[in-house]
Amino acid sequence: MILKECKVAVTTTTFGDIDGSPLELLRERGIRIVKNTFGRKLKPGEVIAICRGCSGIIAGTENYDRTTLKELTGLKVLSRVGVGIDAIDLEAAKELGITVLNTPDGPTQAVSELTIGLMLNLLRYINSSDRDLKKGIWKKNMGSLLNGKNVGIIGFGRIGRKVAELARCFGAQPSYNDIYGKKAGLSCEFKEFAEIIMWADIITLHCPELPGNNALFGNKELRRMKQGAFLINTARGSLVDAQALYDNLRDKHLAGAALDVFTDEPYSGALTKLDTVILTPHIGAYARESRIEMELQAVRNLIERLENLQ
């Protein structure tokens, strides 16, 4: 079906860069495409400026609160590239007749593999050894095995479960905590939050943002973690208090951390000064195969819904 009257905003910065098929699908339906020209995550005012008058949005992780959605008159479908929809006011969207869709399966393997890679990097000092050698320093850092480590997984949806599966392949001992409590029929052990953060050698986060963007790991929670433990966050930047994390790494209470997400992106804060932190620019889903599939699914979701509304 041709959707010539439709204008669709694409707000993710690299959409269609590695494969033009998702954009071509939109063009084949006669859809007019408006792209994010800022090259970064959009701020609320920018979302309104770019998306006003659009019937659909291929969305990234930018915020769609009630105020923003009310300004986007005529918006019918908000199709998220990825799984997380916590940046969207779902109640407001429902009231305004906006359908919200996502691609829950697309990023699972990519984010899970990145998480395991970050664990191995932290444990074996890969980044710091590389930096030393390039500076002419021949220093053999004594690392640790992932085998036998207690891995605490906070959030046990698709990604959390895949991380547990991959961690077991290395001989690690995963346990999980989830806001919905213990899940039936799972082989992985459930632990209460207070218990798991004291038990784990490595904590990895795979849960949505808390209401009000409050930190799940502030100074209190970080101090309760094991001396010499590691923290990994590939979920949402607001889950970790960056200043508290900096303090606990500087004081050597924690041995290291790896962050792929930040409250403010691009990130340029104090954690960039620490060698015990691995920082990546929100690349969790940026594996070629996963990214193409997510973009295609987001477009198919959007087209199918717009066609049904004709």
C-alpha positions as CSV (number, residue, x, y, z in Angstrom):
1,M,0.0,0.0,0.0
2,I,1.3,3.5,-0.9
3,L,1.3,5.9,2.0
4,K,2.0,9.1,0.1
5,E,0.3,11.4,2.7
6,C,2.7,10.2,5.4
7,K,5.7,11.9,6.7
8,V,8.0,9.9,9.0
9,A,10.8,11.2,11.2
10,V,13.9,9.0,11.7
11,T,15.6,10.2,14.9
12,T,18.4,7.7,15.4
13,T,21.7,9.1,14.2
14,T,23.0,6.2,12.1
15,F,19.8,4.8,10.8
16,G,20.4,3.1,7.4
17,D,24.1,3.8,7.4
18,I,25.3,0.2,7.1
19,D,22.4,-1.0,5.0
20,G,19.9,1.2,3.1
21,S,17.1,-1.4,3.1
22,P,15.1,0.1,6.0
23,L,15.1,3.5,4.3
24,E,14.2,2.0,1.0
25,L,11.2,0.2,2.5
26,L,9.9,3.6,3.6
27,R,10.5,5.2,0.2
28,E,8.8,2.3,-1.6
29,R,5.6,3.2,0.3
30,G,5.9,6.8,-0.8
31,I,6.7,8.0,2.7
32,R,8.5,11.3,3.0
33,I,11.5,10.9,5.4
34,V,12.8,13.6,7.8
35,K,16.1,12.7,9.4
36,N,17.9,13.8,12.6
37,T,20.6,16.2,11.4
38,F,22.2,16.8,14.8
39,G,24.3,13.7,14.8
40,R,23.4,12.9,18.5
41,K,20.5,12.1,20.8
42,L,17.8,14.7,20.4
43,K,16.8,17.0,23.2
44,P,13.0,17.5,23.8
45,G,12.7,20.8,21.9
46,E,14.6,19.3,19.0
47,V,12.3,16.2,18.9
48,I,9.3,18.6,18.5
49,A,11.0,20.6,15.8
50,I,11.9,17.6,13.7
51,C,8.9,15.4,14.3
52,R,6.1,18.0,14.2
53,G,3.6,17.1,11.4
54,C,4.8,13.5,11.2
55,S,2.5,10.5,11.1
56,G,5.2,8.2,12.4
57,I,8.6,8.2,14.1
58,I,11.4,5.7,13.9
59,A,12.6,6.5,17.4
60,G,15.9,6.2,19.3
61,T,16.3,6.6,23.1
62,E,15.3,10.3,23.2
63,N,12.6,11.4,25.6
64,Y,8.9,11.4,24.7
65,D,7.2,12.8,27.7
66,R,3.6,14.0,27.8
67,T,4.5,17.6,26.9
68,T,6.4,16.5,23.8
69,L,3.8,14.0,22.7
70,K,1.0,16.6,23.0
71,E,3.0,18.9,20.7
72,L,3.2,16.2,18.0
73,T,-0.3,16.5,16.7
74,G,-1.1,14.0,14.0
75,L,1.4,11.4,15.3
76,K,0.0,7.9,15.0
77,V,2.9,5.5,15.4
78,L,6.1,5.7,17.5
79,S,8.3,2.7,16.4
80,R,11.3,2.3,18.6
81,V,14.6,0.8,17.3
82,G,15.4,-1.3,20.3
83,V,13.7,-2.8,23.2
84,G,13.5,0.0,25.8
85,I,10.4,2.1,25.9
86,D,11.0,3.7,29.3
87,A,11.7,7.1,27.7
88,I,8.2,7.2,26.3
89,D,5.2,8.2,28.4
90,L,3.0,5.2,27.6
91,E,-0.1,6.5,29.4
92,A,0.1,9.8,27.5
93,A,0.6,8.0,24.2
94,K,-2.4,5.8,24.8
95,E,-4.6,8.9,25.7
96,L,-3.4,10.6,22.5
97,G,-4.1,7.6,20.3
98,I,-0.4,7.0,19.5
99,T,0.7,3.3,19.0
100,V,4.0,2.5,20.6
101,L,6.0,-0.4,19.1
102,N,9.5,-1.8,19.7
103,T,11.9,-4.5,18.5
104,P,12.4,-6.6,21.6
105,D,14.4,-9.4,20.0
106,G,16.8,-7.4,17.9
107,P,19.5,-6.2,20.4
108,T,19.6,-9.3,22.6
109,Q,22.6,-11.1,21.2
110,A,24.5,-7.9,20.5
111,V,24.1,-6.4,24.0
112,S,24.7,-9.7,25.7
113,E,28.0,-10.4,23.8
114,L,29.2,-6.8,24.5
115,T,28.5,-7.4,28.2
116,I,30.5,-10.6,28.2
117,G,33.3,-8.8,26.3
118,L,33.4,-6.0,28.9
119,M,33.6,-8.6,31.7
120,L,36.6,-10.3,30.1
121,N,38.2,-6.9,29.4
122,L,37.9,-5.8,33.0
123,L,39.1,-9.1,34.4
124,R,42.1,-9.3,32.1
125,Y,43.1,-5.6,31.8
126,I,43.0,-5.7,28.0
127,N,42.4,-2.0,27.5
128,S,45.0,-0.9,30.0
129,S,47.6,-3.4,28.7
130,D,47.0,-2.1,25.2
131,R,47.4,1.5,26.3
132,D,50.6,0.7,28.2
133,L,52.2,-1.2,25.3
134,K,51.5,1.7,22.9
135,K,53.3,4.0,25.3
136,G,56.3,1.7,25.3
137,I,55.5,0.2,28.7
138,W,56.0,-3.6,28.9
139,K,53.9,-4.4,32.0
140,K,52.2,-7.7,32.6
141,N,49.0,-7.1,34.6
142,M,47.9,-10.2,36.6
143,G,44.2,-10.6,35.8
144,S,41.5,-13.1,36.8
145,L,39.3,-15.7,35.2
146,L,35.6,-15.3,34.5
147,N,35.4,-19.0,35.4
148,G,34.1,-19.4,38.9
149,K,33.0,-15.7,39.3
150,N,29.6,-14.8,40.9
151,V,27.8,-12.8,38.3
152,G,24.8,-10.8,39.6
153,I,22.4,-9.9,36.8
154,I,20.0,-7.0,37.6
155,G,17.0,-7.3,35.3
156,F,16.2,-10.7,33.8
157,G,14.4,-10.1,30.5
158,R,15.7,-11.3,27.2
159,I,19.1,-9.7,27.5
160,G,19.6,-10.7,31.2
161,R,18.8,-14.3,30.4
162,K,21.2,-14.4,27.4
163,V,24.0,-12.9,29.6
164,A,23.4,-15.7,32.1
165,E,23.5,-18.3,29.4
166,L,26.8,-16.9,27.9
167,A,28.4,-16.5,31.4
168,R,27.8,-20.1,32.2
169,C,29.8,-21.1,29.0
170,F,32.8,-19.5,30.8
171,G,32.1,-21.4,34.0
172,A,30.7,-18.4,35.9
173,Q,27.9,-18.7,38.5
174,P,25.0,-16.3,37.5
175,S,22.2,-15.3,39.8
176,Y,19.5,-12.7,39.1
177,N,17.3,-10.0,40.6
178,D,14.3,-8.5,38.8
179,I,11.8,-5.8,39.8
180,Y,9.0,-8.4,39.0
181,G,10.4,-10.8,41.6
182,K,11.3,-14.5,41.1
183,K,10.4,-15.9,37.7
184,A,9.0,-19.4,37.4
185,G,10.6,-22.1,35.3
186,L,14.1,-20.6,35.2
187,S,17.3,-22.5,36.0
188,C,19.1,-19.4,37.2
189,E,18.9,-18.7,41.0
190,F,16.9,-15.6,42.2
191,K,18.5,-13.4,44.9
192,E,17.0,-10.4,46.7
193,F,18.6,-7.1,45.7
194,A,20.4,-6.6,49.0
195,E,21.8,-10.1,48.9
196,I,22.9,-10.1,45.2
197,I,24.9,-6.9,45.4
198,M,27.0,-8.3,48.3
199,W,27.3,-11.7,46.8
200,A,28.4,-10.8,43.2
201,D,32.0,-10.4,42.0
202,I,30.5,-8.7,38.9
203,I,27.2,-6.8,38.8
204,T,25.7,-6.2,35.3
205,L,22.6,-4.1,34.7
206,H,19.9,-5.0,32.2
207,C,16.8,-3.3,33.7
208,P,14.7,-0.2,32.7
209,E,15.1,3.2,34.3
210,L,13.6,3.8,37.7
211,P,10.7,6.3,38.1
212,G,12.1,9.9,38.1
213,N,15.3,8.6,36.6
214,N,16.6,7.8,40.1
215,A,19.8,5.9,40.5
216,L,19.5,2.2,41.3
217,F,23.2,2.3,42.3
218,G,24.1,5.3,44.4
219,N,26.9,5.5,47.0
220,K,25.0,3.3,49.5
221,E,24.6,0.4,47.0
222,L,28.1,0.7,45.6
223,R,29.6,0.6,49.1
224,R,27.6,-2.6,49.8
225,M,29.2,-4.3,46.8
226,K,32.2,-6.6,47.5
227,Q,35.6,-5.0,47.8
228,G,37.2,-5.3,44.4
229,A,34.0,-6.1,42.6
230,F,33.1,-4.8,39.1
231,L,30.1,-3.0,37.8
232,I,28.8,-3.1,34.2
233,N,26.0,-1.0,32.8
234,T,24.7,-1.5,29.3
235,A,21.1,-0.7,30.1
236,R,20.3,3.0,31.1
237,G,22.7,5.7,32.2
238,S,20.5,7.0,35.0
239,L,20.7,3.6,36.8
240,V,24.2,4.6,38.2
241,D,25.2,7.7,40.0
242,A,28.3,8.6,38.1
243,Q,29.8,10.7,40.9
244,A,29.3,8.0,43.4
245,L,30.8,5.4,41.0
246,Y,33.8,7.7,40.5
247,D,34.3,8.0,44.2
248,N,34.2,4.3,44.8
249,L,36.6,3.6,41.9
250,R,39.0,6.3,43.0
251,D,39.0,5.0,46.6
252,K,39.6,1.5,45.2
253,H,36.5,0.0,46.8
254,L,35.6,-1.2,43.4
255,A,38.2,-2.7,41.1
256,G,36.7,-1.4,37.8
257,A,33.6,-0.6,35.8
258,A,32.4,-0.6,32.3
259,L,29.7,1.8,31.0
260,D,28.0,1.9,27.6
261,V,25.2,4.3,28.6
262,F,25.1,7.7,30.3
263,T,22.6,10.1,31.6
264,D,24.0,12.8,29.3
265,E,25.3,11.7,25.9
266,P,27.8,12.3,24.5
267,Y,29.5,11.8,27.9
268,S,32.6,13.8,29.0
269,G,32.5,13.6,32.8
270,A,35.0,12.7,35.5
271,L,35.0,8.9,34.7
272,T,37.0,9.6,31.6
273,K,39.9,10.4,33.9
274,L,40.1,6.9,35.4
275,D,42.0,4.0,33.9
276,T,39.9,1.5,35.8
277,V,36.8,2.4,33.7
278,I,35.9,1.2,30.2
279,L,33.7,3.7,28.4
280,T,31.9,3.0,25.1
281,P,29.6,5.4,23.3
282,H,26.3,3.5,23.6
283,I,27.2,0.8,21.1
284,G,25.3,-2.1,22.8
285,A,23.2,-2.8,19.7
286,Y,25.8,-1.8,17.2
287,A,26.6,-5.2,15.8
288,R,26.0,-5.1,12.1
289,E,23.7,-8.1,12.0
290,S,21.6,-7.0,15.0
291,R,21.4,-3.4,13.9
292,I,20.2,-4.2,10.4
293,E,17.5,-6.5,11.8
294,M,16.3,-4.0,14.4
295,E,16.1,-1.2,11.8
296,L,14.2,-3.4,9.4
297,Q,11.8,-4.6,12.1
298,A,11.2,-1.0,13.3
299,V,10.2,0.0,9.8
300,R,8.0,-3.0,9.2
301,N,6.2,-2.4,12.5
302,L,5.6,1.2,11.5
303,I,4.4,0.5,8.0
304,E,2.1,-2.3,9.1
305,R,0.4,-0.1,11.7
306,L,0.1,2.9,9.4
307,E,-1.4,0.7,6.7
308,N,-3.9,-0.7,9.2
309,L,-5.0,2.9,10.1
310,Q,-5.7,3.8,6.4
